[in-house]
Amino acid sequence: MTPDEPDRLASLFLTSAQNTPGRAAVRDNGGVWTYAEVARAASDLAGRIAAAGASPGDRVGVMAARRAGGPVAILAVLWSGATYVPIDPDWPAARRAAVLREAQVRMVLAVDSAQDTPDAVQRLDLTTPELFQAQNTPSAAPFAPRPRPHPGAAYVMFTSGSTGVPKGVEVRSASAAGLVASVASLIGMGPDSVYVALSSFAFDISVFDIFAPWTVGGELVVAAELQILANQLGPLLEAPGRQVFTQTTPTVLGHLLEAGLRLPSTTVLLLAGERLRRSLVAQVTHVQQVWNLYGPTETTIYATAHACLPLDPGDPEPDLPIGTAVNDAVLEIRPLSGASRDVGELVVGGPGVALGYFGRPDLTAERFLDGGSRYATGDVVRRRADGLLVHAGRLDRQVKIRGNRVELDEVETALADLVGHGRVAVRMDTHRVLGPHLAAFVSDPGCDAPALRRQLAGRLPAYMVPTRIHQVPQIPTTSSGKTDHRALLAPDESGTWEETVFDTLAKLWEQHLGTPAAPDANFYAIGGQPPIARQIALGLRQAYDTDVDPAVILRHPVLSDLAAAVTELVRASMPRD
C-alpha cells in the first residue's frame, strides 16, 4: 500500500506545540504540563511502541485511567503510525479480553491501571509521572511521526453488537481531524479555551474532548472519575477570563444538576449521546451556549449540531432538534413505508463516514452503502418546517442508556447463555425515578435476580446490566416463533418498591455515601462498609418506625434491589385492617 501522510490528529497537536510550546496543554489533579512537555513525552513513548515491534497500521490497546497520561498515550500511538484501540479499565475482564481479541492488538499500554489483560498480549505498564519523566532525560533525537498505510484507521472504537459480540468501528485519521477542526471552529474554541473532559476514553466523544483543545492551542483538563462522582467539578469549571467547554450526556448532566452542580456563566456546554429535552436545557439557560450534538460512531463522532440558546418560548416540542450537518456531512432521509418524505431513516455520507467494522465485512456491507460512501444509521428523524432535524426513534433494537449505545440483542444473548435460549428477553423501560433503564424478563421459576445480575456484571459493562429482572411464566412469541417484545408484561409490581421508600433510601444513600443515588449503584463498589450500613438502617427505622437489620443492606448492595427489599419490610410492618 502507498503510505499515507503522518497522522492528521497528531499533526494538529504538533502545529499547536510548535506555535505555543510553553502554553499549558493538559492538566489533571496531579499536575500541569505544557505543549513542549507533552510533545516530548509522546515522542518518547512512540519510539518505545515502535521498538516493541508495533508497525504502522498495527492495533495498540490503550487502557488508561482518567489521568493526563491517557491522552498522551493515545497521542503516542498515533505518532507511531499505529491504530489505537481504547479499553475501559472498568469493563469486566471478559469484555476487555474480547475487545483485544477482536481487534487483534499487537500490544497494550496500561496507563495508571492495574487491571489485568490476557497473558498472550504484550503489555507495557506506565504511569502519568513516568510518561512525563521523558522530558528530563536526554534523548538522541525526537521520534519522527511515522506515516500510516492508506487508508488506515486512527482508532478502532468498539460498540455494542447485535450478535452478542462487540464490534469495532474503524475511523480514518483524516475524518477525525476534519471533524475536530470544523466543530471546534463552529462552537468558538480558541487558544484561551479550557476544555474539561468528563468521558471515558472508550467513548468516541473523547476523541473530540482530547484533540479539540489541542487543535486550537487550548488547555485540556482531565477530570478524575472521583471528581465527577463526588460532584467536585465546580473548581475545574472556574477559569476567570477564559471560556470553559465541557461535554457530557443529558443523563449525566441531569444527575450533576440534581446533586447541586453550578455551571459558571462562561460555560459552553456540549451535550451528546441521547435525545435532549427542552426541560433540561431550561435549567442552564444562564450559560454561554448549549450545543446539541448528534452522530453515530460510524460517522465520526458528530454528523449534526444545533445551538440551543436562546430557547424559543413558542416552540412546543419537548425534544430539541439535532440541527444541521457539520463537517460537510451529506444527510438524506429515506422515507418509511407510507410516511411523509420528511420522516424516515437518516443516511449519512461525506468525509466522516468510517471505513467499516474491523474484521466484519458482512456487517460493513449491511450498513455501509454504495461501496462504503454512506452509512445507514438506523435512526428515524423528522424534518421540521424550519428545516431542522429531530430524532424520532430507532428502526432496530438499539437503545441509549446514560449516553452509551446498547444493542438489546447483545444483553439478551449474554442472559440466554446463563439461563437458556428462548427463556429470556430484554427491553428498555422508562420509570419516573429510574428514567430509561434495561428490564430483563426471565422464564425460570428459580430465577435469582441478584445472582444473575452479578454474573452479567462479570461479562458486560455496568450500563448494560439490566436494572430490573422480572420472573415471568413464559416469554411470548410471534406467529413466526420470534420473541414478541411488545407483548412482554411485567409481573405484579407489588414486589418492587414504593416511590416514597426509594426517595427516602436515596437521600440516606447520598448522605452517608457521598455519591448520587443511581438505581444500579453498588453499595460495596463505592466504599460502603458495615458501619455505613448501620447508619442507613438507623435512618430507615426513624423514617418508618420499622426495625431494619443492617444485614438487609449488605445482602442487597444494588440500590434498586435494596429499595425493593426495604419496601417489603415497610409493607409487612403496616397494621392490617
Residue pairs with C-beta under 8 A, 6 or more apart in sequence:
1 149
1 150
2 149
2 150
3 56
3 147
3 148
3 149
3 150
4 147
4 148
4 149
4 150
4 151
4 152
4 173
5 11
5 147
6 81
6 145
6 146
6 147
6 148
7 78
7 79
7 81
7 145
7 148
7 154
7 173
8 154
8 173
8 174
8 176
8 177
8 178
9 75
9 78
9 154
9 173
9 176
9 177
9 180
9 207
9 211
10 42
10 75
10 78
10 79
10 145
11 145
11 177
12 177
12 180
12 181
12 211
12 214
12 215
13 35
13 38
13 39
13 42
13 75
13 211
13 214
13 215
14 39
14 145
16 23
16 25
16 35
16 214
16 215
16 216
16 217
17 25
17 35
17 36
17 38
17 39
19 217
20 35
20 191
20 217
21 34
21 35
21 36
21 39
22 34
22 35
22 36
23 34
23 35
23 191
23 217
23 219
24 32
24 33
24 34
24 219
25 33
25 34
25 35
25 37
25 38
25 214
25 219
25 220
26 32
26 33
26 38
26 68
26 71
26 72
26 219
26 220
26 221
26 222
27 33
27 68
27 219
27 220
27 221
27 222
28 66
28 67
28 68
28 128
28 221
28 222
28 224
29 224
29 227
30 67
30 68
30 128
30 129
31 68
31 128
31 132
33 41
33 68
33 132
35 217
36 135
37 132
37 135
38 72
38 75
39 142
40 134
40 135
40 139
40 142
41 72
41 76
41 131
41 132
41 134
41 135
42 72
42 75
42 76
42 79
43 76
43 79
43 134
43 139
43 142
43 143
44 76
44 134
44 139
44 143
45 72
45 73
45 76
45 79
45 109
45 126
45 131
45 134
46 76
46 77
46 79
46 80
46 143
46 145
46 146
47 80
47 143
48 124
49 60
49 76
49 77
49 80
49 82
49 107
49 109
49 124
50 80
50 81
50 143
50 146
52 107
52 122
52 124
53 106
53 107
53 122
54 60
54 80
54 82
54 106
54 107
55 81
55 82
55 106
56 80
56 81
56 82
56 146
56 147
56 148
56 149
56 152
57 81
57 82
57 83
57 148
57 149
57 152
58 82
58 83
58 106
59 82
59 83
59 84
59 85
59 103
59 104
59 105
59 106
59 156
60 77
60 80
60 82
60 83
60 84
60 85
60 105
60 106
60 107
60 108
60 109
61 84
61 85
61 86
61 87
61 99
61 100
61 103
61 105
61 107
61 108
61 109
61 117
61 121
62 70
62 73
62 74
62 77
62 84
62 85
62 86
62 87
62 108
62 109
62 111
62 201
63 86
63 87
63 88
63 89
63 96
63 108
63 109
63 110
63 111
63 113
63 115
63 117
64 70
64 73
64 74
64 86
64 89
64 109
64 110
64 111
64 112
64 113
64 201
65 89
65 111
65 112
65 113
65 225
66 200
66 201
66 222
66 223
66 224
66 225
67 111
67 112
67 128
67 222
67 224
68 128
68 132
68 222
69 111
69 112
69 126
69 127
69 128
69 131
70 111
70 112
70 201
70 222
71 201
71 210
71 220
71 222
72 128
72 131
72 132
73 109
73 111
73 126
73 131
74 84
74 86
74 155
74 201
74 210
75 210
76 109
77 83
77 84
77 109
78 84
78 154
78 173
79 143
79 145
79 146
80 143
80 146
81 145
81 146
81 147
81 148
82 106
82 148
83 148
83 152
83 153
83 154
83 155
83 156
83 170
84 154
84 155
84 156
85 99
85 100
85 103
85 105
85 155
85 156
85 158
85 168
86 155
86 157
86 158
86 200
86 201
86 202
86 206
87 96
87 99
87 100
87 108
87 117
87 202
88 96
88 200
88 201
88 202
88 461
89 113
89 115
90 200
90 461
90 462
91 99
91 202
91 461
92 457
92 458
92 459
92 460
92 461
93 115
93 116
93 458
94 458
94 459
95 166
95 459
95 460
95 461
96 115
96 116
96 117
97 117
97 118
98 165
98 166
99 158
99 166
99 168
100 108
100 117
100 118
100 121
101 118
102 158
102 165
102 166
102 167
102 168
102 358
102 359
103 156
103 158
103 168
103 358
104 359
105 121
106 122
107 121
107 122
107 123
107 124
108 117
108 121
108 122
108 123
108 124
109 124
109 126
110 117
110 123
110 124
110 125
110 126
111 126
111 127
111 128
111 131
112 126
112 127
112 128
117 123
148 154
148 173
151 172
151 355
152 172
152 173
153 170
153 171
153 172
153 173
153 355
153 358
154 171
154 172
154 173
154 176
155 170
155 171
155 176
155 207
156 168
156 169
156 170
156 171
156 358
157 168
157 169
157 171
157 202
157 204
157 297
158 166
158 167
158 168
158 169
158 202
159 166
159 167
159 168
159 169
159 297
159 405
159 407
160 166
160 398
160 404
160 405
160 406
160 407
160 410
160 464
161 167
161 407
161 410
162 396
162 397
162 398
162 407
162 409
162 410
163 409
163 410
163 413
164 409
164 410
164 413
164 414
165 410
166 410
167 357
167 358
167 360
167 363
168 357
168 358
168 359
169 204
169 297
169 298
169 354
169 356
169 357
169 358
170 354
170 355
170 356
170 357
170 358
171 204
171 207
171 297
171 300
171 354
171 355
172 300
172 354
172 355
174 351
175 300
175 351
175 352
175 353
175 354
176 207
176 211
176 300
176 301
177 211
178 327
178 328
178 351
178 352
179 208
179 300
179 301
179 302
179 326
179 327
179 352
180 207
180 208
180 211
180 212
180 215
180 301
181 215
182 326
182 327
182 328
183 208
183 212
183 293
183 301
183 302
183 305
183 326
183 327
184 212
184 215
184 216
186 305
186 326
187 245
187 268
187 270
187 289
187 291
187 305
188 243
188 268
188 289
189 195
189 212
189 213
189 215
189 216
189 218
189 243
189 245
190 216
190 217
190 218
190 243
191 216
191 217
191 218
192 218
192 241
192 242
192 243
193 213
193 216
193 218
193 219
193 242
193 243
193 244
193 245
194 213
194 218
194 219
194 221
194 239
194 242
194 243
194 244
194 245
195 209
195 212
195 213
195 218
195 219
195 220
195 221
195 244
195 245
195 246
196 221
196 223
196 233
196 236
196 237
196 244
196 245
196 246
197 206
197 209
197 210
197 220
197 221
197 222
197 223
197 246
197 247
198 209
198 223
198 228
198 233
198 246
198 247
198 248
198 252
199 205
199 206
199 209
199 247
199 248
200 206
203 273
203 403
203 404
204 297
204 301
205 247
205 272
205 273
205 301
207 301
208 247
208 301
208 302
209 220
209 247
210 220
212 218
212 245
213 219
213 220
213 245
214 220
221 236
223 233
223 236
226 232
227 233
227 236
228 252
228 256
229 515
229 516
229 526
230 514
230 515
231 256
231 259
231 260
231 261
231 516
233 246
233 256
233 261
234 261
234 262
237 244
237 246
237 263
237 264
237 267
238 244
238 264
239 266
242 266
243 266
243 268
243 288
244 264
244 266
244 267
244 268
245 267
245 268
245 270
246 267
246 268
246 269
246 270
247 269
247 270
247 271
247 272
247 293
248 256
248 270
248 271
248 403
249 271
249 272
249 273
249 274
249 402
249 403
250 271
250 273
250 274
250 275
250 276
250 277
250 280
250 403
251 274
251 402
251 403
251 435
251 436
252 402
252 403
253 269
253 271
253 280
253 284
254 280
255 516
255 518
257 283
257 284
258 516
259 510
259 516
263 269
263 284
263 286
263 287
264 287
265 286
265 287
265 288
266 287
266 288
267 287
267 288
268 287
268 288
268 289
268 290
268 291
269 284
269 287
269 289
269 290
269 291
270 291
270 293
271 290
271 291
271 292
271 293
272 292
272 293
272 294
272 295
272 302
272 403
273 400
273 403
273 404
274 400
274 402
274 403
275 319
275 391
275 400
276 292
276 308
276 319
276 320
277 318
277 319
277 320
278 311
278 315
278 317
278 318
278 319
278 320
279 318
281 290
281 308
281 309
281 311
281 320
282 311
284 290
285 309
285 310
285 311
287 309
289 307
289 308
289 309
290 307
290 308
290 309
291 305
291 306
291 307
291 308
292 305
292 306
292 308
292 320
292 321
292 322
292 323
293 302
293 304
293 305
293 306
293 322
294 302
294 303
294 304
294 305
294 322
294 323
294 391
295 301
295 302
295 303
295 304
295 348
295 352
296 303
296 348
296 375
296 377
296 379
296 405
297 354
297 405
298 353
298 354
298 367
298 368
298 375
298 377
299 329
299 348
299 350
299 352
299 353
299 354
299 375
299 377
300 327
300 352
300 353
300 354
301 352
302 326
302 327
302 352
303 325
303 326
303 327
303 329
303 331
303 348
303 352
304 322
304 323
304 324
304 325
304 326
304 329
304 331
304 389
305 322
305 323
305 324
305 326
306 320
306 321
306 322
306 323
306 324
306 388
307 323
308 320
317 384
317 390
319 390
319 391
320 390
321 384
321 388
321 389
321 390
322 381
322 388
322 389
322 390
322 391
323 388
323 389
324 387
324 388
324 389
325 331
325 350
327 350
327 351
327 352
328 350
328 351
328 352
329 348
329 349
329 350
329 351
329 352
330 348
330 349
330 350
330 374
331 346
331 347
331 348
331 349
331 389
332 346
332 347
332 348
332 349
332 374
333 341
333 342
333 343
333 344
333 345
333 346
333 347
333 381
333 383
334 344
334 345
334 346
334 347
334 376
335 341
335 343
335 344
336 343
336 344
336 345
336 380
342 382
342 383
343 380
343 381
343 382
343 383
343 392
344 380
344 381
345 376
345 377
345 378
345 379
345 380
345 381
345 395
346 377
346 379
346 380
346 381
346 389
347 369
347 374
347 375
347 376
347 377
348 374
348 375
348 377
349 370
349 373
349 374
349 375
353 368
353 372
353 373
353 374
353 375
354 368
354 375
355 372
356 363
356 364
356 368
356 372
357 363
357 364
357 367
364 372
367 375
367 376
367 378
368 374
368 375
368 376
369 375
369 376
378 394
378 395
378 396
378 398
379 391
379 393
379 394
379 395
380 391
380 392
380 393
380 394
380 395
381 389
381 390
381 391
381 392
382 389
382 390
382 392
383 389
383 390
384 390
397 407
397 408
397 409
397 485
398 405
398 406
398 407
398 408
399 406
399 408
399 428
399 436
399 438
400 406
400 436
401 428
401 436
401 437
401 438
401 463
401 464
402 463
404 461
404 463
404 464
406 438
406 463
406 464
408 426
408 427
408 428
408 438
410 460
410 464
411 426
411 438
411 440
411 456
411 460
411 464
411 466
412 424
412 425
412 426
414 456
414 459
414 460
414 464
415 424
415 426
415 440
415 442
415 452
415 456
415 466
416 422
416 423
416 424
418 452
418 455
418 456
419 442
419 444
419 447
419 452
420 444
422 475
423 442
423 443
423 444
423 475
424 440
424 441
424 442
424 443
424 475
425 440
425 441
425 475
425 483
425 485
425 488
426 438
426 439
426 440
426 441
426 466
427 438
427 439
427 441
427 485
427 488
428 436
428 437
428 438
428 439
429 436
429 437
429 438
429 439
429 468
429 490
430 436
430 437
431 437
432 499
433 499
433 502
433 503
433 506
433 519
434 467
434 519
434 560
437 466
437 467
437 468
437 519
437 520
438 464
438 465
438 466
438 467
438 468
439 466
439 467
439 468
439 469
439 470
439 490
440 452
440 466
440 468
440 469
440 470
441 469
441 470
441 472
441 475
441 488
441 490
442 452
442 469
442 470
442 471
442 472
443 471
443 472
443 473
443 474
443 475
444 471
445 471
447 469
447 471
449 469
449 471
449 561
450 556
450 558
450 561
452 469
453 465
453 466
453 469
453 558
453 561
456 464
456 465
456 466
457 465
462 520
463 520
465 520
467 519
467 520
467 560
468 490
468 496
468 560
470 490
470 491
471 491
472 488
472 489
472 491
475 483
475 488
476 483
476 484
476 487
476 488
477 483
477 484
478 484
495 564
495 568
496 563
496 564
496 567
497 560
497 563
497 564
497 566
497 567
498 567
498 570
498 571
501 544
501 563
501 566
501 567
501 570
502 563
502 567
504 539
504 540
504 543
504 544
505 517
505 536
505 540
505 559
505 562
505 563
505 566
506 517
506 559
507 517
508 535
508 536
508 539
508 540
509 515
509 517
509 521
509 536
509 559
510 516
510 517
511 539
512 532
512 535
512 536
512 539
513 523
513 526
513 527
513 528
513 532
515 521
515 526
517 559
518 559
519 559
519 560
519 563
520 558
520 559
520 560
521 558
521 559
522 557
522 558
522 559
523 533
523 553
523 554
523 557
523 558
523 559
523 562
524 557
525 557
528 553
528 557
530 550
530 554
533 550
533 551
533 553
533 554
534 550
536 550
536 553
537 548
537 549
537 550
537 552
537 553
540 546
540 548
540 566
541 547
541 548
544 570
544 573
545 573
546 569
546 570
546 573
547 573
548 566
548 569
552 562
552 565
552 566
552 569
553 562
555 565
556 562
556 564
556 565
